[in-house]
């Protein structure tokens, strides 16, 4: 052979292989062979080519993350038809379809198989989103086919879950058979459009897990969706489309949702530092996650002390008490004996923080509010329960009613939504502990009598009360601080000034008890040296955090007063805001603004959450803490030394802004004072 011709052939092969490696385009004249040749997206994020999963020798054609050390496959073309050698070729045929052939085979192993009459001039491109698109190569650049419409086991950002009723496309994600076999497995992740739409994980045709109903901002059965500063969630429910997508707000974070062959779906984010996937949340992970674990008309509460997490709804009892006793809850619950619906005096018992029952057969009416929803349910003898169909947006507009067994409900600590269970008059009396409720006539007489007496008293004492109101407020405020002496030289002055200026509102014990559901364990946020901390909601809807001084607290009255004096007088965007206090008898409490993202240590010391704070956000948090400390040391009215600054005392609001808290150990210095002596070892 002529050496010049031989050299030209070598250069041509090198040029073509280099070109195919760097391009993200497939044309009718440019195809991919199974010889380690790949197509890479323009941003070097995804690659398209042949691979063998796990320990298998079979060859598949698919898409994977290009720069990850382990080949993370997100889509497979021929998942049910593997090639048993390395003779595969991926190309565009004369009719414009994408086809996968095995050498010496006349029929393709896989094909897009779409009708492209008069449209043979096509190209294919792998995008940085992980989507493989077949495009009409003309001025329109119309997308004729895309892999996002034919998902396998991985759900990416900008990809949808759901169905298009016009085109008939149903986007279902199915697990692999095993890590070595990407064939269609036993678990599928899909949208159920019936009733109020929900996401289901199925094992075969049996429901395995359920997302709960859409509340307007999230699925009621996925508490982790409250952290919406990370993901942008979009739910579409129109006459022709029911779909859901969840995109990462920070495009530099790689994220995927994976349906695993073990029967678990999980949301993962890529940690560049550790070079591995971090599980953000997954399900099912506990018994209460499994569909119908407590049977019909029962609900699951994983926070119960004891072996069985199941409880019957109000007005119901276990269908099989013996089975219930030994931990077999599959039979669920039935109406209590002797109870019949549609009688006089019926009503509803509120069941808060619920993952509402399966809404597949629920009746949805988006034109009425919660009050009309209650009336509608009460008029229908078959109505078992009702709830808002849009509890977090639209001011509660929308109505859900259930007319059969209540299946797959569960209890949460502070997420979920309110569910109203229909009960007879006896059950209402039992739950409200007001025996007079069954006699509306007697109750009406009592109310009218009390109203008349109160009106007379108000008319006679109006002038007197007006004169005494200011004095009464002053006495109440003074009593707040009468339980001990305060020895700091500036403390007494600051307390008196706060009292005169009304800087510190006073809450009565009844208001705090009502806001925290009588200090329910479901409302408990945590435990500190001061005592337990509870979440509450005031009558005006404002969320609060309540620190309750414990008798066994390692911190005492001095620290309690420090908090009152300091936070009431110090106002800064990076200091936690105190709303008031409560002192009645032995009860001493501080009321703060509620910060939903907890403390800084909750995120930075958690392997699954620390990667969610990129360095830009971390720098913002550091600068915010520094601004707060600068204010305390130099810019405030008082010179304050915190003495206990640590990650657990830095709280984060809904926008991840830091706020310094816990001033129990702080010391107040005079304006010119530069140093002081401590009487005991405290702080960090």
C-alpha positions in Angstrom: 0.0 0.0 0.0 1.2 3.5 -0.8 2.6 5.0 2.5 1.0 8.4 1.8 -2.5 6.8 1.4 -2.0 4.7 4.5 -1.0 7.9 6.5 -4.0 9.8 5.2 -6.4 7.0 6.3 -4.8 7.0 9.8 -5.3 10.8 10.1 -8.9 10.5 8.8 -9.8 7.8 11.4 -8.2 9.9 14.2 -10.0 13.0 13.0 -13.4 11.3 12.8 -13.1 9.6 16.2 -12.0 12.9 17.8 -14.9 14.7 16.2 -17.5 12.1 17.3 -16.2 12.3 20.9 -16.5 16.0 21.2 -19.8 16.5 19.3 -23.3 16.2 21.0 -24.9 15.6 17.6 -25.8 12.4 15.7 -26.6 12.7 12.0 -27.5 10.2 9.3 -23.9 10.2 8.3 -22.5 10.0 11.9 -23.3 7.0 14.0 -22.0 5.5 17.2 -20.4 2.1 17.3 -19.8 0.0 20.4 -16.0 0.7 20.7 -15.9 3.1 23.7 -17.2 5.9 21.4 -19.6 8.3 23.2 -21.5 11.5 22.5 -21.1 14.1 25.2 -23.5 17.0 25.9 -22.2 20.6 25.3 -21.6 21.2 29.0 -19.8 17.9 29.6 -22.6 16.8 31.9 -24.1 13.7 30.2 -22.7 11.1 27.9 -24.5 8.8 25.4 -23.1 5.4 24.4 -22.9 1.7 25.1 -22.3 0.3 28.5 -22.5 -2.9 30.6 -24.2 -2.6 34.0 -22.7 -4.0 37.2 -21.1 -7.4 36.5 -23.1 -8.1 33.4 -21.5 -8.7 30.0 -24.6 -7.7 28.1 -24.4 -4.4 26.2 -27.0 -1.6 26.5 -27.3 1.9 24.9 -28.1 4.7 27.3 -27.3 8.0 29.0 -25.1 8.6 32.1 -23.4 11.3 34.1 -20.2 11.9 32.2 -17.8 13.2 34.9 -18.9 11.0 37.8 -16.3 8.4 38.8 -19.0 5.7 38.9 -21.2 5.4 35.8 -24.6 6.7 37.0 -27.0 5.6 34.2 -30.2 7.7 33.9 -31.8 6.3 30.8 -31.6 3.0 28.8 -32.9 2.5 25.3 -32.9 -1.3 24.9 -33.5 -2.2 28.6 -35.5 -5.3 27.6 -33.4 -6.3 24.6 -29.7 -6.5 25.5 -27.0 -7.1 22.9 -24.7 -10.0 23.8 -21.6 -8.7 22.1 -19.9 -5.5 21.1 -21.3 -5.3 17.6 -24.0 -2.7 18.3 -24.5 0.4 16.2 -26.7 3.4 17.0 -27.8 5.6 14.1 -30.5 7.5 12.3 -32.1 5.5 9.5 -33.4 6.7 6.1 -36.9 7.5 7.5 -35.4 9.6 10.3 -35.9 7.2 13.2 -33.3 6.5 15.8 -32.4 2.8 15.6 -30.1 0.4 17.4 -28.8 -2.5 15.4 -26.7 -5.6 16.2 -24.4 -6.6 13.4 -25.7 -9.3 11.1 -29.3 -8.7 12.3 -31.9 -7.4 9.8 -34.4 -6.0 12.4 -33.4 -3.3 14.9 -32.9 -4.2 18.6 -34.6 -0.9 19.4 -36.2 2.0 17.5 -38.1 5.2 18.1 -40.6 3.8 15.7 -42.5 7.0 14.9 -44.1 8.0 11.7 -42.0 10.6 9.9 -43.6 10.9 6.5 -41.7 13.4 4.5 -39.3 14.1 7.4 -36.2 12.1 6.8 -33.7 14.9 7.4 -33.3 14.6 11.2 -30.5 14.9 13.8 -30.3 13.7 17.4 -28.7 15.6 20.3 -28.0 14.9 23.9 -28.7 17.9 26.1 -27.2 19.1 29.3 -30.5 18.2 31.0 -30.0 14.5 30.2 -32.6 14.5 27.5 -31.9 12.8 24.1 -34.0 14.6 21.4 -34.7 13.8 17.8 -35.0 17.1 15.9 -36.3 17.9 12.4 -33.2 19.5 10.8 -34.8 22.5 9.2 -35.7 26.0 10.3 -38.4 24.9 12.7 -36.1 22.6 14.7 -39.2 20.7 15.8 -38.7 18.0 18.4 -40.1 14.8 17.0 -39.1 12.4 19.8 -37.4 12.8 23.2 -36.1 10.3 25.8 -37.9 12.4 28.6 -41.2 11.0 27.2 -39.9 7.4 27.7 -38.3 7.4 31.2 -36.7 4.4 32.8 -35.8 4.4 36.5 -34.4 7.9 37.0 -36.3 11.2 37.2 -34.2 14.3 36.5 -34.7 18.0 36.9 -36.9 19.5 34.1 -38.4 16.1 33.7 -42.1 15.5 34.5 -44.0 12.8 36.3 -47.6 12.4 35.2 -49.8 12.1 32.1 -50.9 14.2 29.1 -54.6 13.3 28.4 -54.4 14.8 24.9 -51.4 12.8 23.7 -51.9 9.8 25.9 -48.3 10.0 27.1 -48.0 8.6 30.7 -44.7 9.3 32.3 -44.0 6.3 34.6 -40.7 5.5 36.2 -39.9 1.8 36.7 -37.1 0.2 38.7 -34.5 -2.0 37.2 -34.7 -5.8 37.8 -31.3 -5.7 39.5 -28.1 -3.7 39.5 -26.9 -6.0 36.7 -30.1 -5.9 34.7 -31.9 -2.6 33.7 -35.0 -4.5 32.5 -38.4 -3.4 33.7 -38.5 -4.3 37.4 -41.3 -4.8 39.9 -41.7 -1.3 41.2 -43.2 1.7 39.4 -43.5 5.4 40.3 -46.5 7.1 38.7 -49.2 9.7 39.0 -52.8 8.6 39.9 -55.1 11.2 38.4 -58.3 9.9 40.0 -60.1 12.1 42.6 -57.5 14.4 43.9 -54.2 13.4 42.1 -51.5 11.7 44.1 -48.1 10.0 43.4 -48.0 6.3 44.0 -45.2 3.8 44.2 -46.6 0.4 43.1 -45.3 -3.1 43.7 -46.6 -4.8 40.6 -50.3 -3.6 40.6 -50.4 -3.2 44.4 -50.1 0.3 46.0 -46.8 0.3 48.0 -46.5 4.0 49.1 -48.5 7.1 48.5 -47.6 10.8 48.5 -50.8 12.1 50.0 -52.9 14.9 48.4 -51.4 18.2 47.0 -51.9 21.0 49.6 -51.1 23.9 47.2 -47.4 23.9 47.9 -46.4 20.3 48.6 -47.6 16.7 48.9 -49.1 16.1 52.4 -47.2 12.8 52.8 -43.7 14.2 52.1 -42.8 16.4 55.1 -39.3 17.1 53.6 -40.9 19.3 50.9 -41.1 22.1 53.5 -37.5 22.9 52.6 -38.5 24.6 49.4 -35.5 26.8 49.3 -33.7 23.9 47.6 -36.2 22.7 45.1 -38.7 24.4 42.9 -41.8 22.2 42.8 -44.5 22.6 40.1 -47.9 20.8 40.1 -50.1 21.1 37.0 -53.7 19.9 37.1 -55.8 21.0 34.1 -58.3 19.4 31.8 -55.6 17.9 29.6 -52.6 17.4 31.9 -51.8 16.1 35.4 -48.1 16.3 36.1 -45.5 17.2 38.7 -41.9 18.4 38.3 -39.2 19.2 40.9 -36.2 21.3 39.7 -33.1 22.3 41.7 -33.0 26.1 42.3 -29.2 26.0 42.2 -28.3 24.7 38.7 -24.8 23.7 39.9 -26.3 21.0 42.1 -26.9 17.6 40.4 -30.1 15.9 41.6 -32.0 12.8 40.6 -35.0 10.8 41.9 -34.4 7.0 41.7 -36.8 4.1 41.8 -34.8 1.3 43.2 -35.2 -2.4 42.7 -35.5 -2.8 46.5 -38.9 -1.0 46.5 -37.7 2.4 47.7 -37.7 5.7 45.8 -35.2 8.3 46.9 -34.2 11.9 46.1 -30.5 12.3 45.9 -28.0 15.2 45.4 -24.4 14.9 44.2 -21.7 15.9 46.6 -18.7 17.1 44.7 -16.4 17.1 47.7 -17.1 13.5 48.7 -17.7 12.4 45.0 -20.8 10.5 45.9 -24.6 10.7 45.9 -26.2 11.9 49.2 -29.8 10.7 49.9 -31.9 13.8 50.6 -35.1 11.9 51.4 -36.5 8.5 50.6 -39.6 6.3 51.2 -40.9 4.0 52.4 -38.4 3.9 55.3 -40.7 3.1 58.3 -43.8 1.0 58.8 -46.1 4.0 58.7 -44.9 4.8 55.2 -46.3 1.6 53.7 -49.7 1.9 52.0 -52.7 0.9 54.2 -50.5 -0.3 57.1 -53.2 0.3 59.6 -56.1 -0.9 57.4 -59.4 0.9 56.7 -60.4 3.7 59.1 -57.2 3.5 61.1 -54.2 5.8 61.1 -50.5 5.3 61.8 -48.7 7.3 64.4 -44.9 6.4 64.6 -44.5 8.7 67.7 -46.6 6.4 69.9 -44.8 4.6 72.7 -45.4 0.9 72.2 -45.1 -1.8 69.7 -48.2 -0.9 67.5 -48.3 2.5 65.8 -51.9 2.1 64.7 -55.0 3.8 66.2 -58.6 3.9 65.1 -60.2 7.2 64.1 -62.7 8.8 66.5 -65.9 6.8 66.4 -64.2 3.6 65.3 -62.9 0.5 67.0 -60.6 -2.4 65.9 -62.3 -4.9 63.6 -60.4 -7.7 65.3 -59.4 -6.8 68.8 -57.4 -10.0 69.1 -55.4 -9.2 65.9 -54.9 -5.6 67.0 -53.5 -6.8 70.4 -50.9 -9.0 68.7 -49.9 -6.3 66.3 -51.9 -7.4 63.2 -53.5 -4.2 62.0 -54.4 -5.2 58.5 -58.1 -5.6 59.3 -58.3 -2.0 60.3 -61.3 -0.5 62.1 -65.1 -0.4 61.9 -67.8 1.9 63.4 -68.3 1.3 67.1 -71.3 -0.9 67.9 -74.6 0.9 68.2 -73.4 3.9 66.3 -75.4 5.0 63.2 -74.8 8.1 61.2 -77.3 10.7 60.0 -78.7 11.4 63.5 -79.3 14.6 65.4 -76.3 16.3 67.0 -73.7 14.9 64.7 -70.5 16.8 64.0 -66.8 16.5 63.3 -63.7 15.9 65.3 -60.6 17.8 64.1 -57.6 15.6 63.3 -54.5 17.9 62.9 -51.2 17.3 61.2 -52.5 14.4 59.0 -51.5 12.8 55.8 -55.1 12.7 54.7 -56.5 9.3 53.5 -56.3 8.1 50.0 -58.0 10.6 47.7 -58.4 8.3 44.7 -62.2 8.0 45.4 -62.6 11.3 47.1 -65.0 14.0 45.8 -63.2 17.3 44.9 -65.0 20.6 44.7 -62.6 23.6 44.1 -65.3 26.2 44.1 -66.2 26.2 47.9 -64.3 26.9 51.1 -63.9 24.9 54.3 -67.1 26.1 55.9 -69.3 25.1 52.9 -67.4 21.9 52.7 -68.4 21.0 56.3 -72.0 21.8 55.5 -72.0 19.8 52.3 -70.5 16.7 54.1 -73.0 17.0 57.0 -75.9 16.9 54.6 -74.7 13.7 53.0 -75.2 10.6 55.2 -72.4 8.7 53.3 -69.8 11.4 53.9 -67.2 10.1 56.4 -64.7 13.0 56.5 -63.7 16.3 54.8 -60.6 18.4 54.4 -59.4 21.4 52.5 -58.2 20.6 49.0 -55.9 23.6 49.0 -54.8 24.1 52.6 -51.6 26.1 52.1 -52.6 28.5 49.3 -55.8 30.2 48.2 -57.0 30.7 51.8 -58.3 27.2 52.0 -60.4 27.3 48.9 -61.3 23.8 47.8 -63.1 20.8 49.3 -62.3 17.1 49.7 -64.9 14.7 51.0 -64.6 11.0 51.6 -67.6 8.7 51.2 -66.1 5.3 52.0 -63.4 3.7 54.1 -60.5 6.1 55.1 -57.4 4.3 53.9 -53.7 5.0 54.5 -53.8 8.0 56.9 -51.0 8.9 59.3 -50.0 11.5 61.9 -47.1 14.0 61.7 -45.6 16.2 64.4 -46.0 19.6 62.8 -46.6 19.1 59.0 -49.5 17.5 57.2 -53.0 19.2 57.2 -56.3 19.2 59.1 -58.7 16.3 58.6 -62.3 16.4 60.0 -63.8 13.0 61.0 -67.6 12.6 61.2 -68.8 11.3 64.5 -72.1 11.1 66.4 -73.1 13.4 69.3 -71.8 11.0 72.0 -68.3 11.0 70.4 -68.3 14.8 70.1 -69.1 15.0 73.9 -66.3 12.6 74.6 -63.7 14.5 72.6 -64.7 18.0 73.7 -65.4 17.0 77.4 -68.4 19.2 77.5 -71.4 17.2 78.5 -73.9 20.1 77.8 -73.2 20.0 74.1 -76.0 17.4 73.6 -78.6 19.9 74.9 -78.4 22.9 72.7 -81.4 24.5 74.4 -79.7 24.6 77.8 -76.5 25.8 76.2 -78.4 28.7 74.5 -80.1 29.7 77.7 -76.7 29.8 79.5 -75.1 31.8 76.8 -77.9 34.4 76.7 -77.9 34.7 80.5 -74.2 35.2 80.7 -74.3 37.8 77.8 -77.0 39.9 79.7 -75.1 39.8 82.9 -71.8 40.8 81.2 -73.5 43.7 79.3 -74.9 45.0 82.6 -71.5 44.7 84.3 -69.7 46.4 81.4 -72.2 49.3 81.4 -71.9 49.9 85.2 -68.1 49.6 85.4 -66.9 51.1 82.1 -65.6 54.3 83.6 -64.0 52.5 86.5 -62.2 50.0 84.2 -60.9 52.7 82.0 -59.2 54.4 85.0 -57.8 51.1 86.3 -56.6 49.7 83.0 -53.2 51.5 83.0 -52.6 50.7 86.7 -53.5 47.1 86.2 -51.1 46.8 83.3 -48.3 48.3 85.3 -48.9 46.0 88.2 -49.0 42.9 85.9 -45.7 44.0 84.3 -44.2 44.6 87.7 -45.2 41.1 88.8 -43.3 39.7 85.9 -40.0 40.6 87.6 -41.0 40.3 91.3 -40.0 36.6 91.6 -36.3 37.4 92.3 -33.8 40.3 92.6 -31.6 41.4 89.8 -28.1 42.4 90.8 -26.7 43.7 87.5 -26.1 47.4 87.7 -27.7 48.0 84.3 -30.4 45.3 84.6 -32.8 47.0 87.0 -32.7 50.2 85.0 -33.3 48.3 81.7 -36.2 46.3 83.2 -37.9 49.5 84.5 -37.4 51.2 81.1 -38.8 48.2 79.2 -41.8 48.2 81.5 -42.5 51.9 81.1 -42.1 51.8 77.3 -44.2 48.6 76.8 -41.3 47.0 74.9 -42.2 43.5 76.2 -45.8 42.3 75.8 -47.2 39.9 78.4 -49.0 36.7 77.4 -51.3 34.9 79.8 -50.8 31.2 80.5 -54.2 30.3 78.8 -53.1 31.9 75.5 -49.8 30.1 75.5 -51.5 26.8 76.4 -54.0 27.1 73.6 -51.3 28.1 71.1 -49.2 25.0 71.9 -52.2 22.5 72.2 -51.7 22.4 75.9 -47.9 21.8 75.5 -48.6 18.7 73.5 -45.6 16.4 72.7 -46.6 16.7 69.0 -45.7 20.4 69.3 -42.4 19.9 71.0 -39.5 21.2 68.9 -36.6 20.2 71.2 -35.0 20.4 74.6 -32.3 22.8 75.7 -30.5 23.7 79.0 -33.3 26.2 79.7 -36.1 23.6 79.2 -38.4 22.3 76.5 -39.2 24.4 73.4 -42.7 24.2 71.8 -44.1 25.4 68.5 -47.4 27.3 68.7 -49.9 29.2 66.6 -51.6 32.3 68.1 -55.3 33.1 67.3 -54.2 35.6 64.6 -52.3 32.8 62.8 -48.8 33.9 63.8 -46.4 31.0 64.5 -44.3 31.2 67.7 -41.7 29.3 69.6 -42.1 29.0 73.4 -39.2 28.3 75.8 -40.6 26.9 79.0 -38.3 27.1 82.1 -38.0 23.7 83.6 -37.8 23.1 87.4 -34.8 20.9 86.7 -33.2 23.3 84.3 -29.5 23.9 84.4 -30.2 27.5 83.7 -32.1 29.6 86.3 -34.0 32.8 86.9 -31.0 35.0 86.3 -30.6 33.6 82.7 -34.4 34.0 82.2 -34.2 37.7 83.2 -31.1 38.2 81.0 -33.1 37.0 78.0 -35.9 39.4 78.8 -33.7 42.4 79.4 -31.4 41.9 76.4 -33.6 40.7 73.5 -36.4 43.2 74.4 -34.0 46.1 74.0 -31.8 44.8 71.2 -33.3 45.0 67.7 -31.3 43.7 64.7 -32.0 41.6 61.7 -29.5 39.0 62.8 -30.8 38.6 66.4 -33.7 36.5 67.3 -36.8 38.5 68.0 -38.7 38.1 71.4 -42.4 38.6 71.2 -43.1 38.6 74.9 -43.1 36.5 78.1 -45.4 34.7 80.5 -45.0 34.4 84.2 -47.9 32.9 86.2 -47.3 30.9 89.4 -44.4 28.5 88.8 -44.6 28.9 85.0 -42.0 31.1 83.4 -41.9 31.2 79.6 -40.4 33.3 76.8 -42.2 33.7 73.4 -40.1 34.1 70.3 -40.7 34.3 66.6 -40.8 30.9 65.0 -37.9 30.0 62.7 -38.7 27.0 60.4 -35.2 25.9 59.5 -34.1 25.2 63.1 -30.5 25.8 64.1 -27.3 25.9 62.1 -25.9 22.7 63.6 -29.0 20.8 62.4 -27.7 21.3 58.8 -23.9 21.6 58.9 -23.4 18.5 61.1 -25.8 16.3 59.0 -24.2 14.4 56.2 -27.4 14.5 54.1 -28.0 18.2 54.5 -24.6 20.0 54.7 -24.1 19.7 50.9 -27.3 21.8 50.4 -25.5 24.9 51.7 -23.2 26.0 48.9 -20.3 28.3 49.7 -22.2 31.4 48.7 -24.9 30.7 51.3 -22.4 29.7 53.9 -20.6 33.0 53.4 -23.9 34.9 53.8 -24.5 33.1 57.1 -21.0 33.9 58.4 -21.4 37.5 57.5 -24.8 37.6 59.1 -23.4 36.2 62.4 -20.6 38.7 62.2 -23.0 41.6 61.7 -25.0 40.5 64.7 -21.9 40.3 66.9 -20.7 43.7 65.7 -24.0 45.1 66.7 -23.8 43.5 70.2 -20.2 44.7 70.8 -20.2 48.2 69.3 -23.5 49.5 67.7 -26.2 48.7 70.2 -27.4 50.8 73.1 -25.8 48.3 75.5 -22.4 46.6 75.1 -23.3 42.9 75.3 -20.9 39.9 75.5 -22.9 36.8 74.4 -20.5 34.2 76.0 -22.3 31.2 74.5 -22.1 31.6 70.7 -22.2 28.2 68.9 -23.9 26.6 66.0 -26.9 25.4 68.0 -27.5 29.0 69.1 -27.7 30.3 65.6 -31.2 29.9 64.2 -32.2 30.1 60.5 -35.3 31.7 59.1 -37.2 30.5 56.0 -34.7 32.3 53.7 -31.7 30.8 55.6 -30.8 34.1 57.2 -28.9 33.6 60.6 -30.3 34.9 63.9 -28.3 34.8 67.1 -30.3 33.4 70.0 -30.0 32.3 73.7 -28.8 35.3 75.7 -29.1 33.6 79.0 -25.3 33.6 79.6 -24.8 37.2 78.2 -23.2 40.0 80.2 -24.1 43.7 79.9 -21.2 46.2 80.0 -21.3 49.9 80.5 -20.7 52.2 77.6 -17.0 52.7 78.5 -16.4 49.4 80.3 -13.9 47.2 78.4 -13.5 44.2 80.8 -15.3 42.5 83.7 -15.1 39.6 86.1 -17.2 36.5 85.9 -18.4 34.7 89.0 -18.7 31.2 87.5 -17.5 29.2 84.5 -20.2 29.4 81.7 -20.6 29.5 78.0 -18.7 28.2 75.1 
